[in-house]
Amino acid sequence: MEEAKIIHLVRHAEAFHNVDGDASLKQARARDQNFFDPKLTPNGWEQIGRLRKIVGESGIDRRVQLVVVSPLTRTLQTAVGVFGSGEIGSPPFVAQELCRERMSVRSSDKRRAISNYAPMFTTVDFSQIEDDDDKMWNPDTPETMKELQERITLFLQWLWDRKETEIAVVSHSSFLRNMLKRANLL
């Protein structure tokens, strides 16, 4: 086990852009600025409560040495809610652009300026993010699968190069699914 890491993958809780609806409603939501970097729904907060209990009862919260989180509101809320940022014994948190959702043209994939998040999530280290403004999201051009795979490879290497041996990653369903495929685990 000298050359091994344990990675706990967590998909963010339900956010307002995830609420079920018919196909035409979801399509309209895709570019709706009201769904820009959406927050969690009340159901999402309930999901966090249940997951926090599971993580606590299993002891994962005491073993995790680092929480890596995608820098969007829904993932930051999930990470802090589940792993208790700022509480005694909670692990450090690092925001990392490489584990963001696959970039589509949807406004929900665009992040706020990092300077907006920092006061709300004071215990999250945003130093890994170079640009205050979102340079990754493009309203006209989605990220290609090749670009996503390259980003996943960089993220996996970044995780491997970390000194921590047990890490939680709080990200997005599409990113996590594609990361597992890239690592031949799905």
C-alpha positions in Angstrom: 0.0 0.0 0.0 3.0 2.3 -0.1 2.1 3.5 -3.6 -1.7 3.8 -3.0 -4.2 6.5 -2.3 -7.8 6.2 -1.1 -10.0 8.7 -3.0 -13.6 9.2 -1.8 -15.7 10.6 -4.7 -18.7 12.8 -3.8 -21.1 14.2 -6.3 -22.6 17.5 -5.1 -26.1 17.5 -3.6 -29.2 18.5 -5.6 -29.0 22.1 -6.8 -31.7 24.2 -8.4 -30.7 23.3 -12.0 -31.0 19.6 -11.2 -34.7 19.7 -10.2 -36.7 17.4 -12.4 -38.8 18.8 -15.2 -39.8 17.9 -18.7 -37.3 18.1 -21.5 -38.4 21.5 -22.7 -38.1 23.0 -19.2 -34.6 21.5 -18.8 -33.6 22.9 -22.2 -34.9 26.4 -21.3 -33.1 26.2 -18.0 -29.8 25.5 -19.7 -29.1 29.0 -20.8 -31.3 30.8 -18.2 -29.1 33.2 -16.2 -31.3 32.4 -13.1 -29.5 29.0 -13.1 -26.0 30.6 -13.2 -23.8 28.7 -10.6 -26.9 27.5 -8.7 -27.1 26.9 -5.0 -28.5 23.8 -3.3 -32.2 23.1 -3.0 -33.8 22.4 0.4 -33.7 18.7 -0.7 -30.0 19.1 -1.4 -29.4 20.3 2.2 -31.3 17.3 3.4 -29.0 15.0 1.3 -26.0 16.7 2.9 -27.3 16.0 6.4 -27.8 12.3 5.5 -24.3 12.0 3.9 -22.6 13.8 6.8 -24.1 11.3 9.1 -22.9 8.3 7.0 -19.4 9.9 6.7 -19.3 10.4 10.4 -20.5 7.0 11.4 -18.1 5.3 9.0 -15.1 7.3 10.3 -14.3 8.7 6.9 -14.4 12.2 8.3 -11.6 11.4 10.7 -9.4 9.6 8.0 -9.6 12.1 5.2 -6.5 14.3 5.1 -7.7 16.7 2.4 -11.0 17.7 0.7 -10.6 18.8 -3.0 -13.6 20.7 -4.3 -14.7 22.1 -7.6 -15.0 25.9 -7.3 -18.8 26.2 -7.8 -21.4 27.1 -5.2 -23.1 23.7 -5.2 -19.9 21.7 -4.7 -18.5 24.2 -2.1 -21.8 24.0 -0.1 -21.7 20.2 -0.3 -18.0 19.9 0.7 -18.4 22.2 3.7 -21.7 20.7 4.7 -20.4 17.1 4.6 -16.9 17.5 5.9 -17.4 20.4 8.3 -14.8 23.0 7.2 -13.6 25.1 10.1 -14.6 22.6 12.7 -12.0 21.1 15.1 -10.6 18.1 13.4 -12.0 18.9 9.9 -9.5 18.4 7.0 -8.2 21.3 4.9 -10.1 22.2 1.8 -8.6 23.1 -1.6 -10.6 24.4 -4.5 -9.3 23.0 -7.8 -10.5 24.0 -11.3 -9.4 20.7 -12.8 -12.3 18.8 -11.2 -15.0 21.1 -12.5 -18.0 19.8 -14.5 -17.6 19.1 -18.1 -17.9 22.5 -19.7 -21.1 23.0 -21.6 -22.7 26.2 -22.8 -25.1 26.0 -19.8 -25.0 28.9 -17.4 -24.9 26.4 -14.5 -21.4 25.4 -15.6 -20.0 28.9 -15.2 -18.4 29.9 -11.9 -18.4 33.2 -10.1 -15.3 35.2 -9.6 -13.1 33.5 -6.9 -13.2 36.8 -5.0 -16.9 36.3 -4.6 -16.5 32.8 -3.1 -13.6 33.6 -0.7 -15.7 35.6 1.8 -18.4 32.9 1.8 -16.1 29.9 2.2 -13.3 31.3 4.4 -11.7 28.0 5.2 -11.3 26.9 1.6 -7.9 27.5 0.0 -8.4 29.0 -3.5 -4.7 29.5 -4.2 -4.7 26.7 -6.8 -6.9 28.8 -9.1 -5.0 31.3 -11.2 -7.7 33.5 -12.5 -10.3 35.4 -10.5 -12.7 35.3 -13.4 -13.9 32.1 -15.1 -11.6 31.6 -18.1 -12.6 28.0 -18.7 -16.3 28.5 -19.5 -17.3 29.6 -23.0 -21.0 30.5 -23.7 -20.7 29.4 -27.3 -18.4 26.4 -27.4 -18.6 23.4 -25.1 -15.6 21.5 -23.9 -14.8 18.5 -26.2 -14.4 15.0 -24.8 -10.7 15.1 -25.7 -10.3 18.4 -23.7 -12.1 16.8 -20.8 -10.0 13.7 -20.9 -6.8 15.8 -20.9 -8.1 17.8 -17.9 -9.0 14.5 -16.1 -5.5 13.2 -16.7 -4.0 16.4 -15.3 -6.3 16.1 -12.3 -5.4 12.5 -11.6 -1.7 13.4 -11.8 -2.3 16.4 -9.4 -4.0 14.0 -6.9 -1.2 11.5 -7.3 1.5 14.1 -6.6 -0.2 15.2 -3.4 1.4 14.0 -0.1 -2.0 13.0 1.4 -3.0 9.4 1.1 -6.7 9.7 1.8 -8.6 12.4 -0.1 -12.2 13.3 -0.7 -13.1 14.9 -4.0 -16.4 16.8 -4.2 -17.3 17.3 -7.9 -20.0 16.8 -10.5 -21.6 13.7 -12.0 -20.3 14.1 -15.5 -16.8 14.8 -14.4 -16.7 11.9 -11.9 -18.3 9.5 -14.4 -15.8 10.4 -17.1 -12.9 10.3 -14.6 -13.8 6.7 -13.7 -14.0 5.8 -17.3 -10.6 7.4 -18.0 -9.1 5.4 -15.1 -10.8 2.2 -16.5 -12.8 1.9 -13.3 -16.3 2.1 -14.9 
